[in-house]
Amino acid sequence: MTELRAHAKLNLALVVGERRADGLHEVATVLQRLELADRLTLERGDGLAVEGFREDTLVGSALVRLAEAAGVEPRWRVRIDKRIPVAAGLGGGSADAGVVLAAANEGLRAPLPPERLRPLATGLGADVPFFLTRGPQLAVGAGETLAALQLPQDYAVVLGLAHGAEKPSTAEVYRRFDELGGGPGFAERRDALLRVLATAREPRDLAGLPPNDLAPAAGPAPLVGELRAAGAFRADVSGAGPAVYGLFETVAEAEAAALALGPGADVWVTRPVW
């Protein structure tokens, strides 16, 4: 039996362009893993079974695709212990799929090389390839092209999810983004992001990253203002929401801010991991 941890991802910045001819949007986003993680076990089985999280679709699909590509029967048993909030913009499903795909592949008699494994991950979702990598990454194109980043890791993160917050589908958020006229000026915002990444050496340097372009389309996020009022040097929506985050220089500051959010939200204090 193999024990795995699937870490949540944070979009430290998300710049979005206009819809392309293929229906996708050009993006530039900064992806960072967090300590908050789902816990999984993977072992050989008589067939394919994914237990512990009834709503799973990605892990099962990942293993079926891997078996087809490798020419083997899908004989694995996975148990998922969810710790990452579901449908919150923190990539929990993608993380589960990515770490299971990598671990199951490693256990094959003839593992697929990276150039064959990455397309399987991309076919599952734009965030899944990130979980085959290590460290923070810059994702560009439609999110499928990754480049490693060297970013400061010595800060604390408060994640907040307001009670009753419901996430529209990611497709719906992008539709609203288009309706709101988002997209123009993408190149300038992307270049501003790249300039900050080129010079970021201390945690507070991350405050210069441009705001999440999807935040207006994702809907009201009052916790962002509350986190800023509590001392966050950067606060925004992660991905397509509805989870929000605040960055703090110390865990003590983050824990105090988490208490200040009050009983109207679920809150996690966590840290970046490589």
C-alpha positions in Angstrom: 0.0 0.0 0.0 1.3 3.5 -0.9 0.3 6.5 1.2 0.0 9.8 -0.7 -0.7 13.4 0.0 -2.4 15.5 -2.6 -1.7 19.2 -1.7 -4.1 22.0 -2.4 -3.0 24.6 -5.0 -3.2 28.3 -4.7 -3.5 30.7 -7.7 -1.2 33.5 -6.5 -2.2 35.4 -9.6 -4.4 34.7 -12.6 -4.4 36.8 -15.7 -6.9 35.9 -18.4 -7.2 36.9 -22.0 -10.1 36.9 -24.5 -11.7 33.7 -25.7 -9.6 32.0 -28.4 -10.9 30.4 -31.6 -10.8 27.0 -29.9 -13.1 28.2 -27.2 -10.4 28.4 -24.5 -8.9 31.4 -22.9 -5.2 32.4 -22.9 -4.0 32.6 -19.3 -0.9 33.2 -17.2 -1.3 31.9 -13.7 1.1 31.3 -10.7 0.5 28.0 -9.0 1.7 27.2 -5.5 1.2 24.1 -3.4 0.0 24.4 0.2 0.4 22.1 3.2 -3.4 21.5 3.3 -3.8 18.1 1.6 -6.1 15.2 0.9 -4.7 11.9 2.1 -4.9 8.9 -0.2 -3.9 5.3 -0.2 -3.1 3.3 -3.4 -2.8 -0.4 -3.7 -3.3 -3.2 -6.2 -6.8 -4.6 -6.5 -8.9 -7.2 -8.3 -10.4 -4.3 -10.4 -10.7 -0.6 -10.2 -12.2 0.9 -7.0 -12.2 4.5 -5.7 -13.5 4.7 -2.2 -14.0 7.4 0.5 -15.2 10.2 -1.8 -18.3 9.3 -3.7 -18.2 12.4 -5.9 -14.8 11.4 -7.4 -14.6 11.3 -11.2 -11.0 12.4 -11.9 -9.1 9.7 -10.0 -11.0 6.9 -11.6 -10.7 8.5 -15.0 -6.9 8.9 -14.5 -6.4 5.3 -13.7 -8.5 4.1 -16.7 -6.5 6.3 -19.0 -3.2 5.1 -17.6 -4.2 1.5 -18.0 -5.3 2.0 -21.6 -2.0 3.9 -22.4 0.1 1.2 -20.7 -1.8 -1.7 -22.1 -2.7 -3.2 -18.7 -5.9 -3.9 -16.8 -7.0 -1.1 -14.4 -6.4 -3.1 -11.2 -6.1 -0.5 -8.4 -7.9 0.4 -5.2 -7.8 4.0 -4.0 -9.1 5.4 -0.8 -9.5 9.2 -0.6 -9.7 11.1 2.7 -10.8 14.6 1.7 -9.3 17.5 3.6 -9.3 20.1 0.8 -12.8 21.8 0.4 -14.6 20.6 -2.7 -15.3 22.9 -5.7 -13.6 25.8 -4.0 -10.9 26.8 -6.5 -8.2 25.0 -4.6 -7.6 22.1 -7.1 -8.5 19.2 -4.7 -9.8 16.9 -7.5 -6.9 17.7 -9.8 -4.4 17.1 -7.0 -5.9 13.7 -6.2 -5.8 12.7 -9.9 -2.3 14.0 -10.4 -0.6 12.2 -7.4 -2.5 8.9 -8.1 -1.6 9.0 -11.8 2.1 9.5 -10.9 2.2 6.9 -8.2 0.3 4.3 -10.2 2.6 4.9 -13.2 5.7 4.4 -11.0 4.3 1.0 -9.9 4.0 -0.3 -13.4 6.5 -2.8 -14.7 7.1 -0.5 -17.6 6.2 3.1 -16.4 5.2 5.6 -19.1 7.9 8.3 -19.7 7.0 11.9 -18.8 6.3 12.8 -22.4 3.5 10.2 -22.5 2.2 10.8 -18.9 1.8 14.6 -19.3 -0.8 14.4 -22.1 -2.8 12.0 -20.0 -2.8 14.6 -17.2 -3.7 17.4 -19.6 -6.7 15.5 -20.9 -8.1 15.2 -17.3 -8.0 19.0 -16.7 -5.8 22.1 -17.0 -4.6 21.9 -13.4 -3.7 18.2 -13.3 -0.2 18.5 -15.0 0.9 20.8 -12.2 0.6 18.0 -9.7 3.2 16.0 -11.7 5.8 18.7 -11.0 7.6 20.1 -7.9 7.7 23.6 -6.7 5.7 26.7 -7.8 5.0 26.9 -11.5 3.9 29.5 -14.1 1.2 28.1 -16.3 0.6 29.7 -19.7 -1.3 29.0 -22.9 -4.6 27.5 -21.8 -2.8 26.5 -18.6 -1.1 23.4 -20.0 2.4 24.8 -20.5 4.4 25.0 -17.2 7.6 26.6 -16.2 9.3 26.3 -12.8 9.5 29.4 -10.6 11.8 30.3 -7.7 9.5 32.1 -5.3 9.7 32.9 -1.6 8.1 30.2 0.6 8.4 31.7 4.1 5.0 33.0 4.7 1.6 31.8 6.1 -1.7 31.5 4.3 -5.2 31.9 5.5 -7.9 30.2 3.4 -11.5 31.3 3.8 -14.7 29.9 2.5 -17.8 31.8 3.4 -20.7 29.7 4.6 -23.2 29.3 1.9 -20.8 30.2 -0.8 -21.6 28.2 -4.0 -19.2 27.9 -6.9 -20.7 28.2 -10.4 -19.0 25.9 -12.8 -15.7 27.1 -14.1 -17.2 27.4 -17.6 -19.9 29.6 -16.1 -17.3 31.9 -14.5 -15.5 32.2 -17.8 -18.8 33.0 -19.5 -19.4 35.8 -17.0 -15.9 37.0 -17.5 -16.6 37.3 -21.3 -19.9 39.1 -20.6 -18.1 41.6 -18.3 -15.8 42.4 -21.2 -12.7 40.8 -19.6 -9.7 40.0 -21.8 -8.5 43.1 -23.5 -5.1 44.3 -22.2 -4.0 40.7 -21.5 -0.5 41.2 -22.8 0.1 44.2 -20.6 -1.2 42.4 -17.5 0.8 39.3 -18.3 3.9 41.3 -18.7 3.3 43.0 -15.3 3.0 39.6 -13.7 6.3 38.4 -15.3 8.1 41.5 -14.1 7.0 40.8 -10.5 8.0 37.2 -10.8 11.5 38.2 -12.1 12.2 40.2 -9.0 10.3 38.5 -6.2 12.7 37.6 -3.5 10.8 38.3 -0.3 7.2 37.3 0.6 5.9 40.9 0.5 7.2 41.1 -3.1 4.2 38.9 -4.0 1.9 41.8 -3.2 2.9 43.3 -6.5 1.3 40.5 -8.5 -1.8 41.6 -10.5 -5.2 40.7 -9.1 -7.2 37.6 -10.2 -9.0 38.6 -13.4 -11.7 36.0 -12.7 -12.6 37.5 -9.3 -15.4 39.9 -10.6 -16.9 37.0 -12.6 -16.7 34.6 -9.6 -19.0 36.8 -7.6 -18.8 38.8 -4.3 -15.9 37.9 -2.0 -16.2 40.0 1.1 -13.7 37.9 3.0 -11.0 39.4 0.8 -11.6 42.8 2.3 -11.7 41.3 5.8 -8.3 39.6 5.3 -6.8 42.8 4.1 -8.2 44.6 7.1 -6.7 41.9 9.3 -3.2 42.6 7.9 -2.8 40.4 4.8 -0.1 41.8 2.5 -2.0 40.1 -0.4 -5.5 38.8 -0.5 -7.6 37.6 -3.4 -9.8 34.9 -4.8 -8.1 31.6 -5.8 -8.8 30.3 -9.3 -12.5 30.6 -10.1 -13.4 30.7 -6.4 -15.2 30.8 -4.1 -12.3 30.2 -1.7 -10.2 33.3 -0.9 -6.8 33.6 0.6 -4.7 36.1 2.6 -0.9 36.0 2.8 0.8 36.9 6.1 4.4 37.1 7.2 4.0 34.8 10.2 1.8 32.0 11.4 0.9 34.0 14.5 -0.5 36.8 12.3 -2.3 34.4 10.1 -3.9 32.7 13.1 -5.0 36.0 14.5 -6.6 36.9 11.2 -8.3 33.6 11.0 -10.0 34.3 14.3 -11.0 37.7 13.1 -13.0 36.3 10.2 -15.6 35.0 12.8 -18.1 32.2 12.6 -19.4 33.0 9.1 -16.7 31.1 7.3 -14.7 27.9 7.3 -11.0 28.9 7.7 -7.7 27.1 7.4 -4.2 28.3 8.3 -1.6 26.7 6.2 1.8 27.3 4.5 3.4 26.9 1.1 5.2 23.6 0.4 7.5 22.8 -2.4 
